Amino acid sequence: MSAELRVVRAADVAQRAPDETPWLIEGLWGTGAVGVIGGAPKSCKTWLALEMAVAVASGRPCLGRYAVPTPGPVIVYAAEDAPPSVRERLDQLAQARSADFATLDVGLIVEPSLRLDRAQDVGRLRATLDRRHPRLLVLDPYVRLQSADEN
């Protein structure tokens, strides 16, 4: 038997503060949004996610076009790439955006496994997010985050 989900009347949800932007990356990604970057294999999904990470951490426009109104820290979990490879990609993207890679607040989760279908892993991820308060969390790729068929 499971507990019910929390439900509140829409009218009882607090309105956004007048000075709070609805966009993390204007016109591309909403503040507090949860989303998926989808596409065919080898269609640059990881590169786009890392470009977003550099943009949010540096405050530089994403893809050279989409403004980042409120930059801040980013956390990345890249399950299919070794940390040195992710570092190299981030450094290259930072250089392309004239951002100082050494000062970017991009943290890499370097655990060998992170599964969202394991309560212990979810608890550790929550504790990490509660301590670090990232503006953006990148978990890549979805297929490595759980055991179910992603299709």
N, C-alpha and C positions, 0 to 999 in steps of 0.2 A: 504494500500500500504506500503510495507516495503522497507527499504534501501538495496542496494546491499551489499554483503559481501566484505571485503577488499581482494584483490588478488594482489600479487606481482610476478614478474618473479623469478623463482628459482635462477637464476644466480645473481639476485640483493640482495639475502638474505646474510647477513654478515656471513662469515665463523667463526667457533668456534675458539677461541683464542688457540694458541698452548699449553698453560699451563692449559687449561680448560678440565677437565675430562668429558667424555660422560656419566659416571656412577655416580649416587647417591649411589647405592649399587652395586658394581662390579658384572656384569653378571646376575643381578637380576632386577634392576630398574634404568632406565635412568634418568640423570639430567633433570629436567623440564618435565618429563614424566607425562602423565595422564593415569591412568590405573584402572583396576578393578581386585580385588581378588575375583574370582568366585568359586563356588563349592556347593555341597549339603548342606542342613541345618546341623548345628552342626559339620562341618568338619574343625573347627579351623581357619576360615577366620579371625575373630577378633583377635585371639591370634597371627596370623601371622602379621597382621597390627600393633599390639602393639609391637611385636618383632622388626619390621622394625623401629618403632618410637624410641625404646630404642637404637637400633644400630645407627641410624642417630644422635640422641642426644648425645650419649656417644662416638661415634667413634669406638665402639667395632664391630667386625665382626657380621653381621646378621646371625642368625642360627649357629653361631660359625664358619662360613665358608666364607661368602661373605664380602669382605672388604668395608669399608666406607671411600673413599678418602677425602671427605670434610664434616666432621660432622657439625651440626648446629642445630638451634632450630626446634622444631616440634610442630604442633598444631593438636589436636585430638578432633573430635566431635563423641561421642559414644551414639547414640540416644537410644539404647536398654539397656544400662547399667547405673546404678546410679554412680555418680562421685566417691563415696567411693569404689565401686567395680572395677572401672577402675584404680583407684590409687593402689589398692591392686595388681591387675594384673601387672601393670607397675613395682611396687616395686619387685614383685617376679621375673619378667624377668630381672630387673637390677641386682638383687642378683645372678641370674644364670649366668650372664655375668660379674660378679665382677665389676659392675659399681656402682658408688655412686649415689643412687637414689635421695638423697637430693640436689644434684647439677645438675641433669639432666634438661635441658631446654625443658621440655615438658609441654605445656599449654593445658588445657582442656576447650573447649567451653562448658559452663554449661547452655546454653539457653534451655528452654523446647522444642523448635521446631526450626528447620532450614530447610527451603525449598528452593530448587534451582529454583522452578517455581514461586517464589514470588520476584518481583523486589526489594522490601524493604530488604528482607533477603540477596539477592545477593549483594546489595549495602553495607550492614553492614559487610558481609563476606569480600568483597573487601577492605573496610576500615581497617578491622582487619589485613588482609594480608599485606596491604601497610604499616601499622605501625610496624608489628612484623617481617616481612620478613622470614617466616619459610623456611627451606630447604625441609620439607615434611609436607603435609597436609593430614590427614586421616579423611574421612567422612564415617561413618559406622552406619548403613547399607544403601545401595542405596535406598531400598524400602521406607525408612523414609524421604528421601530427596525430594520427589516429589509425586504428586497425581496420576500420570499415572500408568498404569499396567506395571511393570518393564519387563514383558515377551514380 
